Structures are given as structure tokens and as C-alpha cells.
């Protein structure tokens, strides 16, 4: 496909996008409806635990509604210290607008990593475990975004879709 002139080279982009779509669909098929729900609930529980732990440390969250990403309000000097500790711990945090830190969790996140993050923000070893933080968490995601329908898995074969 590299021989196609630049102005007509849409196929590379299309191929790359299709690959992402196929990977996402295979991930969903592999895990199934119950597995996807379990993954989402686990990630949300870890995010809620992290948020509760950060609040206990005295930090303010941008929102009380979370799913997998938390935005923590910090001052300028705090931001630099937190980012420096994160670099030392080899943790990738996103700085936003010089006054907040973004933390995104995924299915690979562990409770130990939540405790590491709490330690990065406190400047010392975490003073609360992820399990303890989850128990005191008041964070939630809004009812308006909760799934109420069941997961639908298509029954048509590839031949029927063509």
C-alpha cells in the first residue's frame, strides 16, 4: 500500500481503524457480557477507592462522579512535588492546566498501585489501604450514565452480514 500517492492513500488509515475495531470487538467477545461488567465494576471500585483515599489526604476532586478517571485539584508547588514523586515511582500522571492531576485506571490496575498513588500524593507510604478507602468512599457515577439495558450479542454469521 505504500506505493499509493499521498492524496489517494486512505487505505492505510482505514486499515489501521479497522484493526482497532476488530481488536475492541474481540476483547468484548472474549470477555462476554458478564466479564465486561465485572471489569467495569472492578475499575470503578478502584477509582472510588483512590478518590476516597485522596479526599482523606485532604485533596479536592474535580467531581464526585467518577468511573475510571479522577481529576485532583492541586496547587502549583504541590503539582511539581507530586509529578516528581510519580516520575521516581515510574508512574505516569497527567498534569492539567497547572492546577490539577488526571489519573486514569484500567483493568490492569491493582490495589497495590492505588496505594502507590496515595503514597505519591501524600509524600510518604500510603496511610490507608485500597480496601479501607473503598469502604469509606462516597464517590459514585451518576444514575444518568448507568447502563439499564442488557448487553446484546449479535447472532448473525459473517456470511449473513455481507
Residue pairs with C-beta under 8 A, 6 or more apart in sequence:
1 9
1 11
1 12
1 15
4 11
28 36
29 153
31 39
32 153
33 150
33 151
33 153
36 151
37 151
39 107
40 67
42 107
43 67
43 68
43 105
43 106
43 107
43 109
44 66
44 67
44 68
44 141
45 134
46 105
46 109
46 111
46 114
46 130
46 134
47 66
47 67
47 68
47 69
47 70
47 105
47 139
48 66
48 133
48 134
48 137
48 139
48 140
49 111
49 114
49 130
49 131
49 133
49 134
49 137
50 70
50 103
50 105
50 114
50 117
50 118
50 130
50 133
51 61
51 66
51 70
51 137
51 139
52 133
52 134
52 136
52 137
52 138
52 139
53 114
53 118
53 126
53 128
53 130
53 133
54 61
54 70
54 72
54 118
54 121
55 61
56 127
56 128
56 133
56 136
57 118
57 121
57 122
57 127
59 72
59 73
59 74
59 121
60 72
60 73
61 70
61 71
61 72
61 73
61 139
62 70
62 71
62 72
62 73
62 100
63 71
64 138
64 139
64 140
65 139
65 140
65 141
65 142
66 139
66 140
66 141
67 141
67 145
68 104
68 105
68 106
69 102
69 103
69 104
69 105
70 102
70 103
71 96
71 100
71 101
71 102
71 103
72 100
72 101
72 102
72 103
72 121
73 99
73 100
74 82
74 99
74 100
74 101
75 99
76 98
76 99
79 95
79 98
79 99
79 100
79 101
81 123
82 93
82 101
82 120
82 121
83 93
83 95
83 101
85 119
85 120
85 123
86 92
86 93
86 120
89 116
89 119
89 120
91 113
91 116
91 117
91 120
93 101
93 102
93 103
93 120
94 101
94 102
94 103
94 104
95 101
95 102
96 102
103 117
111 129
111 130
111 131
112 130
114 130
114 133
115 126
115 129
115 130
116 126
118 126
118 127
118 128
118 133
119 125
119 126
